[in-house]
Amino acid sequence: MRPVRWLFVLTFLVGCRIETASPGGAVSSSAKGAATGEVWVYTSVYRHVIDALEPELRRAMPGVTIHWFQAGSEKVAAKLEAELAAGGTPCDVLVTSDPFLYERFKQEGRWLRYVSPNGLRTPLRYVDPDGNYAAVRLSTMVLVHKAGLTPPASFAALAAPEWKGEVALGDPLTSGTAFTWAVSMEQALGGSWFDQLRQNEARVAGGNAAVLQKLEGGEAKVGVLLLENALAAKAKGSPIEIAWPSDGAVVVPGYAGIMASSQHPEAAKALVDALLSPAGQKIIAELGDMHAVDPRVSGPRGSISLDQLVERSAPWGEPILKYGLTDGARVKAEFSKAFAR
């Protein structure tokens, strides 16, 4: 599989470097001299990870001044949407964990197509086949439980009687990662599964931090949580354990996309290259507790490797992206209806 993957991406990369057009219409190439100018990055990457990345970014692209807008994915999307509705945005590069937004922007023609040469090792499932965006980090929804008990074997098993009143979930209406998980579960198990969870007295806790709080406080014995939150909590002594569900962990790709309206496309490309460089990927894994998309970088805090993550996770790609885009509002409505009863 790997030779085919490399051939596909190299072919596309050559096309991009020869025929990528700047906003003014002139043909540009990422093979030109060092990038200069300013670049605005809208991102949900944790602030402490950004702080660690900045020295590496200054070293990799000394001629570029980087400005950041950092917030949760939902707030980033709201700001970007408002600016676009008002006529334009200064955003050059979007780096968030809202995969369905990237697919919608693709359909709306808002991306500048670019495949970074530093991303050639990224598993194809986390790269848009048309080169509009690609993952630079991977967050993963897993099962987390109190230490000392045997966890449910799968996400589906959360609706089993033995877990009645003992399950904590994130709210897909407020948490982007919980929403992606809900879309994956609804696609696999159907909307009635939310009703089963509600009848089993599962508790909707809000975001990932709230789920963790319920587990640590004894209000729940098992929950659905981001791997990065669980790893960080365990490192601080939290009495929780991580379980990999047999029906597949849900990976939430943190994509990077360059806006077609960018006034500094070469600087934007250089930034994406830097994020996907070995140094950038190592910082993301070690300080962000997320999986890098470069298989040469070890899993966070001794966790499983990238190849193992792919094996243990549910399928990802165009089908679920399009499902979330077309059916996402319905999934939210079904979840809200089930837990409002």
C-alpha positions in Angstrom: 0.0 0.0 0.0 2.8 2.4 0.8 4.3 2.7 -2.7 0.8 3.4 -4.1 0.3 6.1 -1.5 3.6 7.8 -2.3 3.0 7.6 -6.0 -0.4 9.3 -5.6 0.8 12.1 -3.4 4.0 12.7 -5.3 2.0 13.0 -8.5 -0.4 15.5 -6.9 2.4 17.4 -5.3 4.1 17.9 -8.6 0.9 19.3 -10.0 0.5 21.7 -7.1 4.0 23.1 -7.3 3.6 23.8 -11.0 0.1 25.1 -11.2 -1.0 26.6 -7.9 -2.5 30.0 -8.5 -2.2 33.0 -6.1 -5.3 35.1 -5.3 -4.1 37.6 -7.9 -4.1 34.9 -10.5 -0.3 34.6 -11.0 1.2 31.1 -10.9 3.2 30.5 -7.8 5.3 27.7 -6.5 6.3 26.4 -3.1 9.7 25.8 -4.6 10.5 29.6 -4.7 12.7 31.4 -2.3 12.2 31.8 1.4 8.7 33.0 2.3 8.2 36.5 3.6 5.3 38.6 4.9 2.6 38.1 7.5 0.3 35.2 8.1 -2.8 34.9 10.3 -3.5 31.5 11.8 -6.9 30.7 13.3 -6.5 27.7 15.5 -7.8 25.5 18.3 -4.3 24.2 19.1 -3.6 24.5 22.8 -1.9 27.7 23.8 1.0 26.0 25.5 1.6 24.0 22.3 1.6 27.2 20.2 4.1 28.7 22.7 6.4 25.7 22.1 5.9 25.8 18.4 6.7 29.5 17.9 10.6 29.3 18.3 10.6 26.4 15.7 8.4 28.4 13.4 10.6 31.5 13.6 13.6 29.3 12.8 11.9 27.6 9.9 10.4 30.8 8.4 12.4 33.8 9.7 11.0 36.2 7.1 7.4 35.6 8.2 5.5 37.3 11.0 2.9 35.0 12.5 -0.3 36.2 14.2 -2.6 33.9 16.1 -6.2 33.7 17.0 -6.6 30.9 19.4 -9.9 29.5 20.8 -12.0 26.4 20.8 -13.0 25.0 17.4 -16.6 26.3 17.8 -15.5 29.8 18.6 -12.9 29.8 15.8 -15.6 28.7 13.3 -18.0 31.4 14.6 -15.4 34.2 14.1 -14.4 33.0 10.7 -18.0 32.6 9.5 -18.9 36.1 10.7 -15.9 37.6 8.9 -16.7 35.8 5.7 -20.3 36.9 5.9 -19.1 40.5 6.3 -17.0 40.3 3.2 -13.7 38.8 4.0 -11.3 37.4 6.6 -7.6 38.0 7.4 -7.3 34.3 8.2 -4.6 32.6 6.0 -4.4 29.2 7.6 -7.1 27.4 9.6 -6.0 24.7 12.0 -8.9 23.3 14.0 -10.6 20.0 15.0 -13.8 20.7 13.1 -13.5 18.2 10.1 -16.9 18.8 8.7 -16.3 22.6 8.3 -13.3 21.7 6.1 -15.4 19.6 3.9 -18.1 22.3 3.6 -15.4 24.9 2.7 -14.1 22.5 0.1 -17.5 22.4 -1.5 -17.7 26.2 -1.4 -14.3 26.5 -3.1 -12.7 28.3 -0.1 -9.4 26.4 0.0 -6.1 26.9 -1.8 -5.0 23.4 -2.9 -1.6 22.5 -1.4 0.1 19.3 -0.5 3.1 19.8 1.7 6.2 17.7 0.9 6.5 17.1 4.7 3.2 15.3 4.7 4.1 12.5 2.4 4.0 9.9 5.2 0.6 11.0 6.5 -2.0 8.1 6.2 -4.1 8.8 3.2 -7.3 8.6 5.2 -6.3 11.9 6.9 -5.6 13.8 3.7 -8.2 15.3 1.4 -7.8 13.4 -1.9 -8.1 16.6 -3.8 -5.4 18.4 -1.8 -7.6 21.0 -0.2 -6.5 20.2 3.4 -4.6 17.6 5.4 -4.3 16.6 9.1 -1.4 18.0 11.1 -2.5 16.3 14.4 -4.8 13.6 15.5 -7.1 13.7 18.5 -8.8 10.5 19.5 -12.0 9.7 21.4 -11.5 6.6 23.6 -13.1 4.9 26.6 -11.9 6.0 30.0 -12.8 4.3 33.3 -12.0 4.3 36.9 -9.0 2.2 37.8 -9.7 -1.2 39.2 -12.8 -2.1 37.1 -13.3 -4.0 33.9 -14.4 -1.5 31.3 -17.0 -2.0 28.6 -15.6 -3.7 25.5 -17.0 -1.2 23.1 -18.7 2.2 22.7 -21.9 0.2 21.8 -21.7 -1.5 25.2 -22.3 1.8 27.0 -26.0 1.1 26.6 -25.8 -2.2 28.4 -27.7 -2.6 31.7 -24.5 -3.1 33.8 -23.5 0.5 33.0 -26.8 2.1 33.9 -26.2 5.5 35.5 -22.5 5.1 35.3 -21.7 6.7 31.9 -20.5 10.3 31.2 -20.6 11.7 27.7 -19.6 15.0 26.1 -22.3 17.2 24.6 -22.1 17.3 20.8 -24.0 20.6 20.9 -21.1 22.3 22.6 -18.1 20.1 22.0 -16.7 19.7 18.5 -14.9 16.4 19.3 -18.0 15.0 21.0 -20.0 16.0 17.9 -17.6 14.1 15.6 -17.9 11.1 18.0 -21.7 11.3 17.9 -21.7 11.4 14.1 -19.5 8.3 13.9 -21.7 6.5 16.4 -25.0 7.5 14.8 -23.7 6.4 11.4 -22.7 3.0 12.8 -25.5 2.3 15.3 -28.4 4.5 14.2 -30.1 7.4 16.0 -32.1 5.1 18.3 -28.8 4.3 20.1 -29.0 7.8 21.7 -32.4 6.8 23.1 -30.8 3.6 24.5 -28.1 5.7 26.2 -30.7 8.0 27.7 -32.8 5.1 29.0 -29.6 3.7 30.5 -29.2 7.1 32.4 -26.0 8.2 30.7 -25.1 11.7 31.7 -24.2 14.5 29.3 -21.4 16.4 30.9 -20.6 19.2 28.5 -17.0 19.2 27.2 -14.1 16.8 27.8 -13.0 18.6 30.9 -16.5 18.0 32.4 -16.4 14.3 31.5 -13.1 13.9 33.2 -14.4 15.8 36.3 -17.3 13.4 36.6 -15.0 10.4 36.4 -12.5 11.8 39.0 -15.3 12.9 41.3 -17.0 9.5 41.3 -20.2 10.6 39.5 -19.5 8.1 36.7 -17.4 5.0 36.3 -16.8 5.2 32.6 -16.8 7.9 30.0 -16.0 8.9 26.4 -13.0 11.2 26.5 -10.2 12.6 24.4 -7.0 10.5 24.7 -4.9 13.7 25.2 -7.0 14.7 28.2 -6.8 11.2 29.7 -3.0 11.0 29.2 -2.4 14.4 30.8 -4.7 13.5 33.7 -3.0 10.2 34.3 0.4 11.9 34.3 -0.9 14.1 37.1 -2.0 11.0 39.1 -5.6 10.8 38.2 -7.1 7.3 39.1 -8.3 6.5 35.6 -7.4 4.1 32.9 -7.7 4.1 29.1 -9.5 1.4 27.1 -9.5 1.0 23.4 -13.1 0.1 22.2 -13.4 -2.9 20.0 -15.7 -1.0 17.6 -12.9 1.4 17.0 -11.7 4.6 18.6 -12.9 7.8 16.9 -10.0 9.8 15.5 -10.8 13.5 15.0 -8.3 14.9 12.5 -6.9 18.3 13.2 -6.7 19.6 9.7 -4.7 22.5 8.3 -6.2 24.4 5.3 -5.0 27.5 3.4 -7.7 30.0 2.6 -8.0 30.7 -1.1 -8.3 34.4 -0.1 -4.9 34.4 1.6 -2.8 37.4 0.6 0.4 35.6 1.6 0.0 32.1 0.2 3.7 31.3 0.2 4.0 32.2 3.9 0.9 30.1 4.5 2.5 27.1 2.7 5.7 27.6 4.7 3.7 27.5 7.9 1.9 24.2 7.0 5.3 22.8 6.0 6.7 23.7 9.4 3.8 22.2 11.3 4.4 18.9 9.4 8.2 19.0 9.8 9.7 16.4 12.2 10.4 19.1 14.7 6.8 20.4 14.5 5.3 17.0 14.7 7.4 16.1 17.8 6.2 19.2 19.6 2.6 18.4 18.8 2.9 14.8 20.1 5.0 15.6 23.2 3.3 18.7 24.4 -0.1 18.3 22.9 -0.5 14.6 23.9 -1.9 14.0 20.5 -0.7 11.6 17.8 1.5 13.1 15.1 0.6 12.3 11.5 4.2 11.4 10.8 4.7 7.7 11.7 8.3 8.4 12.7 7.1 10.3 15.7 6.3 8.1 18.8 2.8 8.1 20.2 2.2 10.6 23.0 3.4 9.6 26.5 4.3 6.1 25.4 0.9 5.5 23.8 0.4 3.3 20.8 2.1 4.2 17.5 0.4 5.9 14.6 0.1 2.6 12.6 -1.6 1.0 15.7 -3.9 3.9 16.0 -5.1 3.5 12.4 -5.7 -0.2 13.2 -7.7 0.5 16.3 -9.8 3.3 15.1 -13.1 3.4 13.1 -12.8 4.1 9.4 -12.3 7.7 8.4 -12.5 9.5 5.0 -14.9 11.0 2.5 -18.0 9.0 3.5 -18.1 10.1 7.1 -17.1 13.6 6.2 -20.0 13.9 3.8 -22.3 12.2 6.2 -21.4 14.7 8.9 -21.8 17.5 6.5 -25.2 16.5 5.3 -26.6 14.8 8.4 -24.8 16.6 11.2 -27.7 18.9 12.1 -30.0 15.9 12.2 -27.6 14.0 14.5 -27.5 17.0 16.9 -31.2 17.2 16.9 -31.6 13.4 17.6 -29.1 13.6 20.4 -30.8 16.7 21.9 -34.2 15.1 21.6 -33.1 11.9 23.3 -31.5 13.6 26.3 -34.2 16.2 26.7 -36.7 13.6 27.7 
